Structures are given as structure tokens and as C-alpha cells.
Amino acid sequence: MSSSDAADCGDIVLHVAGVDGQIGVVVANEHMTVLQVKRKVQDELGVPFLEQHLILGTTELKDFAELGSQLSSSQSSPATTPRRAELDLTLVRTEPPEENKWLDRDAWNWR
């Protein structure tokens, strides 16, 4: 899919990079929530959504906001505006909160 194809259908090509460089590419719609984007990153790139913090420029994207609204309110440079239909995101991976570990552990041990 080319950038112009993505722009025509409201999709945005997200180039996801981590500390060590490029992780992969995910195509998302501007109407998806950031949490839905994180689930897509989990499914396509293998990074658990609970461990993801997605950063655009210097701003962390908020889970329950639509991707398009986060992009228009961010301090992105002209080279990374939604009209181009391609964005560079940084993924910072962290340990999930302790309560999530406890819930996962107990879900498997339930009798």
C-alpha cells in the first residue's frame, strides 16, 4: 500500500521504532483508539499491549483517545502530519503494572 492509498481510505501507516531501532510497520485507521492500535501492534509485532507506551515526538499517546485526535493535538513536525498518512512512533516497552501480573497469574490458577 502506498502512502497515497492510505490517505485515500483514512488509514495511517505507522512506522514503529524502539530503542534499538525499527520494530515494524502497522497500518491503523485514524478513527481507532490508541488502545486498539496497541492491540494491533501486539498482534502484528508481538509486543504485549500492557507493556507498550506509544510516543509521537515528545508526547505519549493516550489509550482511550482516537488516533486522529492525538495526532492533530500533538506537537508533530510538518513531516509527520496526518495528511501524509505516515507517522514515526516510538514504542517504549515497560513491565506491566503489578496488579496486572497478579490477575494474569490467578486467571491460570483458578479452580
C-alpha positions in Angstrom: 0.0 0.0 0.0 1.4 3.4 -0.9 1.1 6.5 1.2 -1.5 8.0 -1.2 -3.6 4.8 -1.0 -3.5 5.0 2.9 -4.5 8.7 2.8 -7.5 7.9 0.5 -9.0 5.4 2.9 -8.3 7.2 6.2 -5.5 4.8 7.1 -2.2 5.8 8.6 1.0 3.8 8.1 2.7 3.7 11.5 6.5 3.1 11.5 7.1 1.8 15.0 10.6 2.0 16.4 12.1 1.1 19.7 15.3 2.0 21.5 17.2 -0.5 19.3 15.7 0.7 16.0 12.8 -0.2 13.7 10.4 -2.8 15.2 7.9 -2.9 12.3 5.1 -1.2 10.4 1.4 -1.3 11.3 -1.5 0.2 9.3 -4.2 1.8 11.5 -7.2 3.9 10.9 -7.4 7.5 12.2 -10.7 6.6 14.0 -9.1 3.7 16.0 -8.4 4.4 19.6 -4.7 4.3 20.7 -5.6 1.1 22.7 -6.8 -0.5 19.5 -3.6 0.5 17.8 -1.7 -1.1 20.7 -3.6 -4.4 20.3 -2.8 -4.3 16.6 0.9 -3.8 17.4 0.6 -6.8 19.8 -1.0 -9.0 17.1 1.4 -8.0 14.3 4.7 -7.2 16.0 4.4 -9.4 19.2 4.8 -6.7 21.9 2.1 -7.2 24.6 -0.2 -4.2 24.7 0.2 -3.8 28.5 3.9 -3.2 28.1 3.5 -0.5 25.4 3.9 3.3 25.6 3.5 4.9 22.2 5.2 8.2 21.7 4.8 10.7 18.9 7.5 13.3 19.1 7.7 14.0 22.8 4.0 13.2 23.6 2.7 9.8 24.9 -0.5 8.9 23.1 -3.5 8.4 25.4 -5.1 4.9 25.3 -8.8 5.9 25.0 -8.4 8.8 22.6 -8.8 8.4 18.8 -5.6 8.2 17.0 -6.6 11.1 14.7 -7.3 13.4 17.6 -4.0 12.6 19.2 -2.2 13.4 16.0 -3.9 16.7 15.5 -3.2 17.8 19.0 0.4 16.6 19.2 3.4 18.9 18.6 4.4 16.9 15.5 6.6 18.4 12.8 5.3 19.2 9.3 6.9 16.0 8.1 4.7 13.9 10.4 1.3 15.3 9.9 -1.8 13.0 9.4 -2.2 14.3 5.8 0.9 12.4 4.8 -0.7 9.2 6.1 2.7 8.0 7.5 4.0 8.6 11.0 7.0 7.6 13.0 6.1 6.3 16.5 8.5 5.4 19.3 7.5 2.3 21.4 8.8 2.3 24.9 8.3 -1.1 26.5 7.9 -1.4 30.3 6.9 -4.0 32.8 3.1 -4.2 33.2 1.7 -2.9 36.5 2.0 -5.4 39.4 -1.8 -5.8 39.7 -1.9 -7.0 36.0 0.7 -9.6 36.8 -1.4 -10.8 39.7 -4.5 -11.0 37.6 -2.8 -13.0 34.9 -1.3 -15.4 37.4 -4.6 -16.1 39.2 -6.5 -16.4 35.9 -4.4 -19.5 35.1 -4.6 -21.0 38.6 -8.4 -20.7 39.0 -10.1 -24.0 40.1 
